[in-house]
Amino acid sequence: MMDVLILAGGKGTRLAELTLETPKGLARIGDRPILWHIMQIFARQGHRRFILCVGYEGHQIGTWFEQNPEPGWEVIISNGGVEATKSERVQRALKHVRTDRFWLSYGDDLSDVDLARVDTMARATESVVTLTAVQPFSPFGVMNLDEDGRVRGFSEKSRMKEWINGGFMSVSTAIAERLHLGELEKEVFEALVAEGRLNACRHEGFWKAMNTHKEYLELNEMQRRGEQLWVLGLGESVSTVQGAERP
């Protein structure tokens, strides 16, 4: 088991009225906050000690988990303040970490990622950070054009060719020595690239972020239809998921 740090300090301004008075992490998919769904991804794979790195309206997140405890979960609130960078939030939270490596996740991504596969690569390569690389679907349909500009047809939204950081990172506590360099995804990761200590594990299964109101509606529609794809892919079925202790 590894400790899990979740970055949940943002304001979620692109979710409009959903986050005017509440933090993004409490935006609901079904009757549960997205943070709870993310934590279930880890808990189902054996990782149940959580450190939530909060900021904007962070006390609301602490209150929700106090009022809705999950058996077997330990939830620690680490409040870095509203203006803290991701690096500063991680630095503050590291004092709570008890394992040599820990999971670091964003507070708005859902996936059926095989965490053991990511961590196996991390330990085999002795990386400081091994992140999960994903190819998201393009938000646009694609036109097929010939050389003179004639439209030959349309393609539905397809996966992008490029890989992006989908979060779900296995991180060594040695990252503490680099956090002073600057923002996590810029100066810190760039320094690790230069050292050859940053790796990526390709994930071709389900992954979806909740950054916009449209994505919020799409995830809720998936939940309504019973298509909780973020908890599938590891030998489970829809009926298994729906029959779990807390659907």
VOGU-3710 file (C-alpha; in Angstrom, 3 decimals, decimal comma):
1> mmdvlilagg> 0,000/0,000/0,000  1,145/3,522/-0,785  -0,054/6,851/0,565  -2,114/8,914/-1,869  -1,738/12,684/-2,300  -4,528/14,330/-4,267  -4,193/17,908/-5,490  -7,559/19,465/-4,695  -6,753/23,120/-4,122  -7,970/24,741/-7,334
11> kgtrlaeltl> -10,964/27,038/-7,764  -12,398/25,250/-10,799  -13,350/28,490/-12,534  -14,275/26,717/-15,781  -17,085/24,878/-13,999  -18,973/28,168/-13,663  -21,712/28,217/-11,048  -20,767/24,777/-9,683  -17,722/26,198/-7,904  -18,809/29,708/-6,971
21> etpkglarig> -19,154/28,745/-3,318  -17,788/25,203/-3,191  -14,412/23,700/-4,197  -14,109/21,795/-7,452  -13,401/18,553/-5,599  -16,957/18,533/-4,239  -18,597/18,815/-7,681  -20,791/15,732/-7,798  -20,940/12,797/-10,140  -24,194/11,186/-9,153
31> drpilwhimq> -24,579/11,647/-5,418  -20,844/11,645/-4,610  -18,101/14,256/-5,112  -15,554/13,647/-7,849  -12,902/13,417/-5,115  -14,699/10,391/-3,681  -14,732/8,717/-7,098  -10,995/9,348/-7,518  -10,300/7,954/-4,068  -12,316/4,848/-4,920
41> ifarqghrrf> -9,965/4,185/-7,847  -7,095/3,939/-5,354  -9,052/2,208/-2,593  -10,208/-0,592/-4,900  -6,547/-1,313/-5,627  -5,458/-1,341/-1,994  -4,395/2,257/-1,311  -6,598/3,761/1,394  -4,529/6,393/3,193  -5,275/9,758/1,608
51> ilcvgyeghq> -3,721/13,192/2,000  -5,916/15,800/0,348  -3,951/18,905/-0,656  -6,651/21,545/-0,432  -6,809/25,320/-0,839  -9,907/27,157/-2,070  -12,754/26,453/0,388  -10,705/23,507/1,645  -12,563/23,364/4,954  -15,647/22,214/3,035
61> igtwfeqnpe> -13,746/19,184/1,762  -12,612/18,333/5,287  -16,151/18,679/6,593  -17,605/16,449/3,860  -15,237/13,581/4,626  -15,764/13,975/8,369  -19,500/13,628/7,816  -19,177/10,814/5,251  -16,426/8,499/6,523  -15,534/5,371/4,561
71> pgweviisng> -14,637/2,181/6,461  -10,910/1,499/6,200  -10,011/4,911/4,823  -7,747/7,413/6,544  -8,217/10,954/5,243  -5,806/13,759/6,156  -6,403/17,360/5,118  -3,322/19,398/4,182  -4,248/23,029/3,538  -1,586/24,934/1,632
81> gveatkserv> -3,637/28,081/1,204  -5,515/29,458/-1,771  -2,514/30,823/-3,689  -0,078/27,934/-3,170  1,498/26,278/-6,213  1,261/22,526/-6,746  4,886/22,181/-5,644  4,144/24,063/-2,442  1,088/21,916/-1,748  3,106/18,727/-2,225
91> qralkhvrtd> 5,941/20,056/-0,053  3,531/20,819/2,768  1,836/17,430/2,491  5,063/15,383/2,471  5,301/15,541/6,261  2,289/13,206/6,365  3,728/10,626/3,944  4,825/7,343/5,519  5,789/5,324/2,418  8,964/5,532/0,324
101> rfwlsygddl> 6,868/6,186/-2,766  3,432/7,750/-2,877  0,690/8,320/-5,412  0,139/11,846/-6,665  -3,102/12,551/-8,483  -4,996/15,533/-9,787  -8,421/16,168/-8,290  -10,336/16,044/-11,564  -9,206/12,948/-13,525  -10,985/9,588/-13,658
111> sdvdlarvdt> -9,466/6,459/-15,183  -9,424/2,661/-15,063  -5,631/2,802/-14,753  -3,807/-0,282/-13,464  -1,861/1,314/-10,625  0,329/-1,739/-9,997  1,567/-1,560/-13,592  2,524/2,105/-13,195  4,342/1,500/-9,919  6,127/-1,584/-11,234
121> maratesvvt> 7,632/0,555/-13,999  8,507/3,266/-11,479  10,442/0,904/-9,235  12,108/-0,978/-12,103  13,428/2,260/-13,614  14,141/3,945/-10,247  12,411/7,075/-11,486  11,588/9,956/-9,197  8,260/10,308/-11,009  6,459/7,872/-13,279
131> ltavqpfspf> 3,290/9,412/-14,606  0,407/7,883/-16,517  0,439/8,953/-20,171  -2,910/9,051/-21,980  -4,250/9,990/-25,407  -7,469/11,936/-24,855  -10,214/12,134/-27,451  -10,232/15,242/-29,587  -13,153/17,539/-28,702  -13,811/18,000/-32,430
141> gvmnldedgr> -14,927/15,884/-35,345  -12,460/15,690/-38,234  -13,012/16,506/-41,913  -11,349/14,390/-44,580  -10,214/16,721/-47,388  -8,634/16,076/-50,758  -5,992/18,339/-52,278  -8,472/20,737/-53,905  -10,376/21,228/-50,652  -13,294/18,937/-51,425
151> vrgfseksrm> -14,762/17,331/-48,313  -14,723/13,554/-48,689  -16,330/12,765/-45,367  -16,295/13,236/-41,653  -14,766/11,234/-38,840  -16,150/11,074/-35,341  -14,067/12,342/-32,463  -10,938/10,232/-32,316  -8,006/9,866/-29,991  -5,255/12,422/-30,314
161> kewinggfms> -1,893/11,133/-31,551  -0,041/12,978/-28,809  0,354/11,713/-25,259  -0,394/13,925/-22,255  0,088/13,634/-18,515  -3,034/11,951/-17,189  -1,893/12,120/-13,563  -1,915/8,971/-11,396  1,797/9,370/-10,705  4,063/7,103/-8,672
171> vstaiaerlh> 6,426/9,515/-6,920  9,509/8,964/-4,794  9,859/11,046/-1,649  13,169/12,151/-3,208  11,091/14,711/-5,091  11,336/16,854/-1,945  14,861/17,826/-3,041  13,515/19,393/-6,264  10,267/21,074/-5,237  12,018/24,371/-4,510
181> lgelekevfe> 12,855/24,704/-8,220  9,400/25,997/-9,151  6,069/24,762/-10,472  5,602/20,999/-10,533  4,883/20,437/-14,231  7,441/22,983/-15,401  10,699/23,493/-13,521  10,457/20,345/-11,378  9,525/17,960/-14,192  11,978/19,623/-16,580
191> alvaegrlna> 14,763/19,078/-14,049  13,791/15,405/-13,790  13,837/15,092/-17,578  17,385/16,481/-17,587  18,341/13,921/-14,932  16,658/11,056/-16,790  14,445/10,438/-13,734  10,984/11,090/-15,232  9,131/8,213/-16,908  5,679/7,637/-18,346
201> crhegfwkam> 3,569/4,496/-18,388  1,228/4,445/-21,395  -2,431/3,839/-20,557  -4,782/3,052/-23,431  -7,923/2,443/-21,410  -10,500/4,874/-20,092  -9,434/8,351/-18,986  -11,444/11,535/-18,709  -10,894/14,867/-16,996  -13,597/17,096/-15,516
211> nthkeyleln> -12,306/20,541/-16,408  -15,412/22,065/-17,990  -19,154/22,118/-17,377  -19,604/20,004/-20,519  -17,307/17,301/-19,131  -19,151/17,483/-15,817  -22,435/16,790/-17,631  -20,881/13,966/-19,666  -19,557/12,196/-16,563  -22,903/12,530/-14,831
221> emqrrgeqlw> -24,655/11,078/-17,873  -22,241/8,133/-17,802  -23,008/7,654/-14,111  -26,754/7,816/-14,785  -26,452/5,103/-17,437  -24,379/2,881/-15,137  -21,298/3,305/-17,340  -18,764/3,957/-14,579  -15,847/3,184/-16,858  -13,354/4,565/-14,339
231> vlglgesvst> -13,927/1,508/-12,161  -13,837/-1,034/-14,980  -10,961/-2,599/-16,867  -9,468/-4,704/-14,061  -11,674/-7,757/-14,380  -14,819/-6,105/-13,077  -18,208/-5,881/-14,737  -20,910/-3,248/-14,514  -22,947/-5,511/-12,231  -19,930/-6,023/-9,960
241> vqgaerp> -19,415/-2,277/-9,661  -23,083/-1,612/-9,009  -23,133/-4,319/-6,352  -20,210/-2,911/-4,394  -20,645/-1,685/-0,818  -20,982/1,992/-1,811  -21,941/2,375/-5,519
//
